[in-house]
Amino acid sequence: MIEARGLGRTFTTRQGPVEAVRGVDLDVDAGEIVGFLGPNGAGKTTTLRMLTTLLAPTAGNATVAGCDLRADPAGVRRGIGYVAQGGGTDPALPIGEELELQARLYGVGPVAERTAELCARLDLEGLERRPVASLSGGQRRRLDIALGLAHRPRLLFLDEPTTGLDPHSRGDLWDHIRRMRAEDGTTVFLTTHYLEEADALCDRILIMDRGRIVAEGTPAELKRRVAGDVVTVELADAARDAGRACAALAGLAAVREARADGDGLRLRVDNGDRELMGLMRALDGAGVELASLRLARPTLDDVFLTVTGRSLREAA
Amino acid sequence: MAKVVRDTYLIFLRYLRPTLRNRMVLVFGAVQPLVYLVLFGPLLTEVFGGARSWRVFVPGILVQLVLFGAGFAGFALIADLRSGVAERLRVTPVSRVALLLGRVLRDALLLAVQASMLVAAGLLLGLRAPVAGVLVGLALVTALAVAIASLSYVLAMSTGREDAFAPLLSTVTLPLMLLSGILLPMDLAPGWLEAVSWANPFRYVVDATRAAFAGDYATATVGRGAAVTVALVVVSVALGTRRFRAENA
């Protein structure tokens, strides 16, 4: 659905050229939900604006929704929907008018039917005559998405879809996005700087930093790249058992690292969930008395830290 | 071509609808020239004598309406750039030319209605002019509005911000207004000032509209004014089209 090679954009500023995006290669298959994760300023929006024909690339090219970005931008536009970060509605206009115009511009008919369908789809029924300014944040975001979906595009771009929404509206929007893919097979390409969002929504994540894609994979794959899960073992009598426990665990293949830490041990374990039983048996066999055992998965923030050397929260 | 026409109509309607809903906008836009008409016009009747003074003054006020009405059209575009509406429309397959023409035609229609209202006010105050002459004059100023609105959009697009666009606009419009003889005919000006005024395209349009109001249709003045207006429309719409095409990158 998207195939980009060496896509780049350099802006000319008074301080000299700024490479916002440097040679991005990416492939998105039909029906995928793919997310660009990265701090503000990483080049996510610039890449999105190139893929949606709003900004000419200064390097590379892409095929989007079956059309060549440079040779046939009009074809790309017919095939895609785009929802900008700040939306794109006039606060004074009734939402019905904006939806109708959008349907007409794409030549979707019958217009009244399509508008009603979109309103039903995105829980906007009964609001058609209300001006955009009177909508809540969540409603306005759903209107933006309805506008992007007016022509049933096969590919929808969402730029920071839930920025500024409360947690309830965010979860609600995630449901809408999942349903879009489940019911219509819509391919979704989104950007986000929220870890939870990338984690909850995306089949595949591209981590972007300083204009480059620095890592790529499913959320689970990416997390596995961080050397193992963290297992915290609390011992009943650390002073007595810590040394013995460490020795017993160090022999297990899955344990990458084991060290004494406060009242117990801190371990880095591959596939921690599967290895928990093994850990317990080994400790039991060594006659160590356990107080508790906790498994923590690495987060995408750990992934970002591993790949870029900085925490996503610091980078933003 | 059919697509351009259709898209232009859709964009035209989009921007016309809010005006139809809130017709006070129409009236407010014409208040300033109306104030000139009522509070300044009568002064001239003392200078030139009743009927002739209105035939000189009303055309000037119409061109002033174009400068300050259509000239300010760009502000709406800046609002659209800010709200993301401009970008949303540019991601659709809508014709780029239609994005310009739809807006410009709505601005021209608005201006034609306001200009007619001002002529009607002029009639109440004592304007007497042949119907054909008034229609020729209205046609000229409406065409001029197409040109000015297009240029306003080009400037708005280039500056992108109200605080840059507003001072630029007043810097351009004020000398254009004064040098076109809107308030008093340029024939009254000293030689050097009149010479400068011939470099101002608005002067030709003002002179032509005055001639039309006076009933002198088949004159070089009207021909020249019409030619200048057409040239302005062609050049400014071409500039606007180029700008709106380029913005899609």
Interface residues (C-beta under 8 A of the other chain):
Chain A: T52 T53 L54 L55 A56 P73 A74 R77 R78 I80 G81 Y82 A84 G86 G87 G88 T89 D90 P91 A92 L93 E97 L101 Q102 R104 L105 Y106 L147
Chain B: D7 L10 L13 R14 R17 P18 D80 S83 G84 V85 A86 E87 R88 L89 R90 V91 T92 P93 V94 N248 A249
